[in-house]
Amino acid sequence: MTAAQADLAPTRSDIAEKLGDLRLDRPEVEDGAALWRIARDSKTLDLNSSYSYLLWCRDFAGTSVVARDTDGRPVGFISGYVRPDRPETLLIWQVAVDEAQRGRGLAAAMLDGLSTHVAGKGRLTSLETTITPGNTASERLFTSYAQRHGATVEREVLFGAGLFPDGGGHDPEVLYRIGPLSF
């Protein structure tokens, strides 16, 4: 990144301002159906069962976030969890934004808000996610997160395409490990 690019990179306060009339919140079980629909409509995420989104909102609400419109309806979400074998690492499972809300910096605001929240509950030194090759929106989201937080990004294939049982139609999942983080 050149100095000029660094000057243009959004700061945390810039992203918070882009939320406008949206607010970040903890997901509730009642949000599960809306999160499933947002994931389905993204047409890029692996769609899990509707049941799994209900469970996620119940069991992992403290490490996930939902963006709500003025009527309280979910318009975006991030699901995540703290890795049991690495309790200082937040793994981001899915990021999805309703089509009408895209291009506003909402995913970045949710990611910053969630990681700050999790860091406030305990020690958070790294963030992980997996991205399929060619998903440039996710690649940009997580590399810009690393830049905003002064962290490095390490990449390696976590799950090769041959590990997926669905007939080889799944691309490999590349692990992005971002850190060290400081809050």
SVG drawing of the C-alpha trace seen along z (x, -y; Angstrom):
<svg xmlns="http://www.w3.org/2000/svg" viewBox="-40 -11 44 48">
<polyline fill="none" stroke="black" stroke-width="0.4" points="0.0,0.0 1.4,-3.4 1.2,-6.4 -1.7,-7.8 -3.6,-4.6 -3.0,-4.6 -4.5,-8.1 -7.6,-6.8 -8.1,-3.7 -11.2,-4.0 -10.6,-4.5 -12.7,-2.8 -14.6,-6.1 -15.3,-6.5 -16.8,-3.1 -19.0,-3.7 -20.4,-6.8 -21.4,-4.8 -23.9,-2.9 -26.3,-5.9 -29.6,-4.6 -28.5,-1.0 -27.5,0.4 -25.4,3.3 -26.9,5.7 -26.7,9.2 -28.6,11.8 -31.7,13.3 -33.2,16.7 -36.1,14.9 -33.5,13.5 -32.5,17.0 -35.0,17.1 -33.9,13.7 -30.2,14.6 -30.9,17.8 -32.7,15.7 -29.9,13.2 -27.3,16.0 -29.5,17.7 -30.0,14.5 -26.2,13.8 -25.8,16.5 -22.1,16.8 -22.3,18.4 -22.7,22.1 -26.2,22.2 -26.6,24.1 -29.9,25.5 -32.4,23.0 -32.1,25.0 -28.4,24.2 -29.1,20.4 -31.5,20.7 -28.9,22.6 -26.3,20.1 -28.4,17.2 -29.0,19.1 -25.5,20.6 -23.1,18.2 -24.9,14.8 -22.0,13.5 -19.5,14.0 -21.9,12.9 -23.5,9.7 -26.5,8.6 -27.1,5.2 -30.7,3.9 -32.7,1.3 -34.9,-1.3 -37.7,1.3 -35.4,3.7 -35.2,6.1 -31.8,7.8 -30.1,6.5 -26.7,8.1 -24.9,10.5 -21.6,12.1 -21.5,15.4 -18.4,16.4 -17.0,18.3 -14.0,18.4 -11.9,21.4 -12.0,23.9 -8.3,24.9 -7.2,21.2 -9.3,19.1 -7.6,15.9 -8.8,16.5 -12.2,15.4 -13.2,17.5 -15.6,15.7 -17.9,18.3 -20.1,16.2 -20.5,12.6 -23.6,11.6 -25.3,8.2 -28.7,7.8 -28.4,6.7 -30.1,3.3 -27.4,2.5 -24.3,3.4 -21.6,0.8 -22.1,-1.1 -19.2,0.4 -21.6,2.4 -19.6,5.7 -16.5,3.8 -18.4,2.0 -19.9,5.3 -16.4,6.9 -14.8,4.1 -17.7,3.9 -17.8,7.6 -14.0,8.0 -14.0,5.0 -16.9,6.6 -15.2,10.0 -11.9,8.3 -13.7,6.5 -14.8,9.9 -11.4,11.4 -8.1,11.6 -8.3,11.5 -5.1,11.6 -6.1,13.1 -9.0,13.5 -9.4,16.3 -11.8,16.9 -11.8,19.1 -12.4,17.7 -12.8,19.6 -10.5,18.5 -12.1,15.8 -14.3,14.3 -12.8,10.9 -15.3,9.1 -14.3,11.3 -10.6,11.0 -10.9,7.2 -13.0,7.2 -10.4,9.2 -7.3,7.7 -8.6,4.2 -9.5,5.3 -5.9,6.3 -4.7,3.0 -7.0,1.0 -5.7,3.0 -2.0,3.0 -2.0,6.8 -0.5,9.2 -2.4,11.8 -1.2,15.3 -2.9,17.6 -2.9,21.4 -5.3,23.9 -7.2,25.3 -9.6,27.6 -8.7,28.8 -11.5,29.4 -11.1,33.2 -12.2,33.1 -15.7,32.1 -18.2,35.0 -20.5,33.2 -19.0,34.5 -16.0,32.3 -18.1,29.2 -16.7,27.3 -13.7,25.0 -10.9,25.2 -11.2,23.1 -8.2,20.8 -7.5,20.0 -6.8,16.3 -5.1,15.8 -5.0,12.1 -2.8,10.9 -1.5,10.0 -4.4,7.7 -4.4,5.1 -7.4,3.2"/>
</svg>
